[in-house]
Amino acid sequence: MRVTRGGGVCATALLAAVSVTSCTADGRGSEARAFEEALQPLHQAKSFRMVGEFRDADGARTGFDARLDGRGACKGSVGDAESLLLGKQVWTRWTDSALPAAVSRLAGDTEVPTLDPVADPAEDVQWAAVKLLRGTYMVTALPGDVPASEGIAPVCGTGRLLAGAATGAGDVTSGPVTVRGGERLRPLSRTAGPVTVRVYVPERGEAKLRLAEYQVQGGRSFSMRFSELGKPVTVSRPDGEQTVAVGDVMAVLRQDGA
């Protein structure tokens, strides 16, 4: 593995003239330059679509399909829910079949219980929460009390951070070539504190972004592909739709511990 210093003087430039150097004319290493070139289209486009999945610290995987408008708002799907972010609020609506699992995550349970549709809500608070959320957008003010309440917000935030990484600084490491989708790609990684951003570019030729990963040590990790760069995205409040505040949902779920 080779490490170069983005934005600094490459150590190899100080070696004997017979040494092979990866320094570019501006003093950056070739890996750092390729890393930045791969992400630059996202930075310039502002709006784009990202499709992939994230993995929680416990290993659970959730797919997503999000469109960012370049001004901080976005919309799309997370798992079996549709969700949109505007300002500091998130609206999330699950399909009926996904509600038991969603309510279980909101309650902090690791297993999805079997809900009894004829149970007394006073005795089965999760079933009461499911009925409260059916066909309804749950509205959450960020940051949410529990990760499951934040809907598409973490995905949107990750997309903005990846676009911003094109102008970042730090060491870039080049890993071994891997095959993804039948194409030979080389991973380029930059780490800052607990966060690692990794981009995959073709083994040879231009540093065109094929896949990106965003990993937080001990937390979530995201893997995604990008398309529709620069395509306008409109995100609007779901006015006229039935909504419920996340606080009301959590109040129902907390009756278990009352």
Secondary structure per residue as TSV (DSSP state, phi and psi in degrees):
chain	resnum	aa	ss	phi	psi
A	1	M	-	360.0	139.4
A	2	R	E	-114.9	136.4
A	3	V	E	-118.1	133.0
A	4	T	E	-125.6	161.1
A	5	R	E	-101.7	109.5
A	6	G	T	-68.1	128.9
A	7	G	T	82.4	-2.6
A	8	G	S	-117.4	-167.9
A	9	V	-	-92.9	125.9
A	10	C	-	-66.0	136.9
A	11	A	G	-63.0	-31.3
A	12	T	G	-65.9	-22.3
A	13	A	G	-68.8	-16.0
A	14	L	G	-92.9	-5.1
A	15	L	S	-81.1	178.3
A	16	A	-	-61.2	157.0
A	17	A	T	-62.1	-21.2
A	18	V	T	-79.2	-9.2
A	19	S	S	-74.2	152.7
A	20	V	-	-90.3	130.0
A	21	T	-	-118.5	149.2
A	22	S	-	-107.0	17.0
A	23	C	B	-70.5	143.8
A	24	T	-	-96.5	174.8
A	25	A	T	-61.2	-29.5
A	26	D	T	-91.3	9.2
A	27	G	S	91.0	-8.5
A	28	R	-	-82.6	152.5
A	29	G	B	-74.2	158.0
A	30	S	H	-63.4	-34.1
A	31	E	H	-66.6	-43.9
A	32	A	H	-62.1	-40.9
A	33	R	H	-67.8	-41.6
A	34	A	H	-64.3	-39.7
A	35	F	H	-58.4	-48.1
A	36	E	H	-69.6	-38.4
A	37	E	H	-64.8	-35.3
A	38	A	H	-64.9	-38.8
A	39	L	H	-89.9	-13.4
A	40	Q	H	-58.1	-39.9
A	41	P	H	-58.7	-36.1
A	42	L	H	-65.3	-43.4
A	43	H	H	-61.7	-39.3
A	44	Q	H	-78.9	-36.5
A	45	A	H	-71.4	-33.9
A	46	K	-	70.0	-63.9
A	47	S	-	-92.9	141.9
A	48	F	E	-169.0	171.0
A	49	R	E	-110.3	139.9
A	50	M	E	-133.2	130.4
A	51	V	E	-125.2	132.3
A	52	G	E	177.7	-146.5
A	53	E	E	-149.7	156.6
A	54	F	E	-122.5	153.1
A	55	R	E	-120.2	126.6
A	56	D	-	-73.8	169.4
A	57	A	T	-59.6	-27.1
A	58	D	T	-86.7	1.8
A	59	G	S	96.3	-8.4
A	60	A	-	-66.3	135.7
A	61	R	E	-109.3	141.8
A	62	T	E	-137.5	128.3
A	63	G	E	-83.4	156.4
A	64	F	E	-147.9	157.9
A	65	D	E	-144.5	104.7
A	66	A	E	-124.8	147.8
A	67	R	E	-122.2	122.3
A	68	L	E	-101.5	137.2
A	69	D	-	-91.1	-2.7
A	70	G	S	84.4	-1.5
A	71	R	S	-122.9	16.5
A	72	G	S	102.4	-12.0
A	73	A	-	-100.4	157.1
A	74	C	E	-161.3	168.0
A	75	K	E	-152.0	162.1
A	76	G	E	156.1	-150.8
A	77	S	E	-126.0	146.0
A	78	V	E	-132.0	112.9
A	79	G	T	59.9	-126.6
A	80	D	T	-101.7	30.8
A	81	A	E	-127.6	147.6
A	82	E	E	-97.3	143.1
A	83	S	E	-151.3	149.8
A	84	L	E	-143.9	149.5
A	85	L	E	-120.1	127.2
A	86	L	E	-137.4	120.6
A	87	G	T	60.9	-124.4
A	88	K	T	-107.4	21.8
A	89	Q	E	-124.7	146.1
A	90	V	E	-125.8	134.9
A	91	W	E	-111.0	129.5
A	92	T	E	-136.1	132.1
A	93	R	E	-133.1	122.3
A	94	W	E	-93.1	154.7
A	95	T	-	-68.3	156.4
A	96	D	G	-57.5	-40.7
A	97	S	G	-69.1	-23.4
A	98	A	G	-90.4	-10.3
A	99	L	H	-62.4	-43.6
A	100	P	H	-56.6	-43.2
A	101	A	H	-68.0	-38.6
A	102	A	H	-64.3	-44.0
A	103	V	H	-64.8	-37.3
A	104	S	H	-61.5	-41.8
A	105	R	H	-67.4	-38.9
A	106	L	H	-62.5	-34.6
A	107	A	H	-80.5	-9.6
A	108	G	T	83.2	16.4
A	109	D	-	-85.4	147.6
A	110	T	S	-89.3	-16.5
A	111	E	S	-122.5	149.4
A	112	V	-	-90.9	117.0
A	113	P	-	-75.5	159.4
A	114	T	-	-84.1	117.7
A	115	L	-	-91.7	139.7
A	116	D	-	-98.5	111.3
A	117	P	T	-65.8	-14.9
A	118	V	T	-107.7	10.7
A	119	A	S	-71.5	154.7
A	120	D	-	-71.4	121.1
A	121	P	T	-53.9	-29.3
A	122	A	T	-67.4	-21.3
A	123	E	T	-102.2	-15.2
A	124	D	-	-135.1	84.0
A	125	V	H	-67.5	-29.9
A	126	Q	H	-68.1	-37.7
A	127	W	H	-66.3	-37.1
A	128	A	H	-62.7	-39.4
A	129	A	H	-67.8	-37.8
A	130	V	H	-60.9	-45.5
A	131	K	H	-64.9	-34.8
A	132	L	H	-66.3	-34.2
A	133	L	H	-92.3	-12.3
A	134	R	T	-62.2	122.2
A	135	G	T	69.8	16.0
A	136	T	-	-124.6	143.5
A	137	Y	E	-82.0	128.5
A	138	M	E	-88.6	127.4
A	139	V	E	-104.4	125.4
A	140	T	E	-122.2	130.1
A	141	A	E	-88.7	128.3
A	142	L	S	-81.5	146.6
A	143	P	S	-77.8	148.6
A	144	G	-	-77.2	158.1
A	145	D	S	-67.9	-31.9
A	146	V	S	-132.4	146.9
A	147	P	G	-55.8	-35.2
A	148	A	G	-64.7	-16.4
A	149	S	G	-86.3	-9.0
A	150	E	G	-91.0	0.3
A	151	G	T	51.3	-126.3
A	152	I	T	-83.5	-5.7
A	153	A	H	-56.1	-46.0
A	154	P	H	-62.0	-34.5
A	155	V	H	-65.8	-46.7
A	156	C	H	-62.5	-43.0
A	157	G	H	-61.6	-39.1
A	158	T	H	-65.3	-39.9
A	159	G	H	-60.7	-41.7
A	160	R	H	-67.1	-38.6
A	161	L	H	-66.2	-37.9
A	162	L	H	-65.3	-42.0
A	163	A	H	-62.9	-37.9
A	164	G	H	-72.6	-22.1
A	165	A	G	-65.9	-14.8
A	166	A	G	-64.2	-23.8
A	167	T	G	-112.2	15.4
A	168	G	-	-78.5	-175.5
A	169	A	-	-138.6	158.0
A	170	G	S	138.0	171.7
A	171	D	E	-67.9	145.0
A	172	V	E	-122.7	129.4
A	173	T	E	-111.7	144.1
A	174	S	E	-107.5	121.4
A	175	G	-	-94.6	178.7
A	176	P	-	-67.4	149.0
A	177	V	-	-63.5	139.0
A	178	T	E	-130.4	160.4
A	179	V	E	-106.4	121.3
A	180	R	E	-130.0	123.3
A	181	G	T	60.7	31.3
A	182	G	T	79.6	4.2
A	183	E	E	-115.7	138.7
A	184	R	E	-80.3	118.7
A	185	L	E	-125.1	150.8
A	186	R	E	-114.1	132.1
A	187	P	E	-86.8	136.4
A	188	L	E	-120.5	125.2
A	189	S	E	-123.3	140.8
A	190	R	E	-129.7	128.5
A	191	T	E	-115.9	134.1
A	192	A	E	-133.9	108.2
A	193	G	T	63.0	-128.9
A	194	P	T	-85.1	-0.3
A	195	V	E	-105.6	132.4
A	196	T	E	-121.1	127.7
A	197	V	E	-108.0	128.0
A	198	R	E	-127.7	130.3
A	199	V	E	-118.0	146.5
A	200	Y	E	-112.9	124.1
A	201	V	E	-126.0	159.6
A	202	P	E	-54.5	146.5
A	203	E	S	-57.2	-37.5
A	204	R	S	-131.3	158.3
A	205	G	S	90.0	-158.4
A	206	E	S	-65.1	149.5
A	207	A	-	-83.8	72.1
A	208	K	-	-91.4	131.9
A	209	L	-	-68.2	122.9
A	210	R	-	-106.4	-36.3
A	211	L	E	-156.7	145.5
A	212	A	E	-132.3	148.6
A	213	E	E	-130.2	142.9
A	214	Y	E	-130.2	118.0
A	215	Q	E	-125.2	134.1
A	216	V	E	-111.7	122.2
A	217	Q	T	-56.0	123.8
A	218	G	T	76.1	6.0
A	219	G	S	-132.2	-145.1
A	220	R	-	-75.6	153.8
A	221	S	E	-131.5	142.4
A	222	F	E	-120.6	142.2
A	223	S	E	-133.0	129.7
A	224	M	E	-155.8	157.0
A	225	R	E	-119.0	157.4
A	226	F	E	-122.5	149.7
A	227	S	E	-157.4	176.7
A	228	E	-	54.8	40.0
A	229	L	T	-63.8	129.0
A	230	G	T	82.7	-5.1
A	231	K	-	-72.5	129.4
A	232	P	-	-59.2	140.7
A	233	V	-	-127.3	130.3
A	234	T	-	-112.6	125.2
A	235	V	-	-119.1	120.6
A	236	S	-	-124.1	149.3
A	237	R	-	-61.4	142.1
A	238	P	-	-78.5	61.2
A	239	D	T	-63.4	143.1
A	240	G	T	86.9	-9.0
A	241	E	S	-91.7	153.3
A	242	Q	-	-72.9	134.1
A	243	T	E	-131.6	159.4
A	244	V	E	-143.9	137.5
A	245	A	E	-72.7	142.4
A	246	V	H	-59.0	-31.5
A	247	G	H	-61.6	-36.3
A	248	D	H	-69.0	-37.5
A	249	V	H	-66.3	-45.2
A	250	M	H	-66.4	-32.0
A	251	A	H	-63.5	-38.5
A	252	V	H	-65.6	-45.3
A	253	L	H	-66.7	-32.3
A	254	R	G	-77.2	-5.6
A	255	Q	G	-62.9	-21.6
A	256	D	G	-60.1	-35.5
A	257	G	G	-98.2	5.3
A	258	A	-	-72.2	360.0
